[in-house]
Amino acid sequence: MKISTMKELLGAKVYCCEESLGRHVYSACGSDMMSDVLAYVKDQAVLLTGLVNPQVIRTAEMMDMICIIFVREKMPTPEMIELARESGIVMMTTDKRMYDACGILYTNGLVGKPVRHV
């Protein structure tokens, strides 16, 4: 699925790296706990979260994710936007709740991968 398709499906607003909206992603995960993302998430391209702090960007960067979608109308800070821009991570926000946003993406073909314990 293209990142631009995710943007349309979720009615999302893009905050940075618009030039990467044409990139394809093949999996996603949703979590507000960055420790779980670090411990259990592998090979996920998109992170959906309601947690708004710079650690989200650092976590996504460490996990080689290319897109972060903030749910529940959470707004990233200017510092977060700059960190994402420097890392080339597309950052968006949607008014959808996590459950709904994940469901919309899943039913349109974007899946997760099985949890692999580290």
Secondary structure, 3 states (H helix, E strand, C coil): CEHHHHHHHHCCEEEECHHHCCCECCEEEECCCHHHHHHHCCCCCEEEECCCCHHHHHHHHHCCCCEEEECCCCCCCHHHHHHHHHHCCEEEECCCCHHHHHHHHHHCCCECCCCCCC
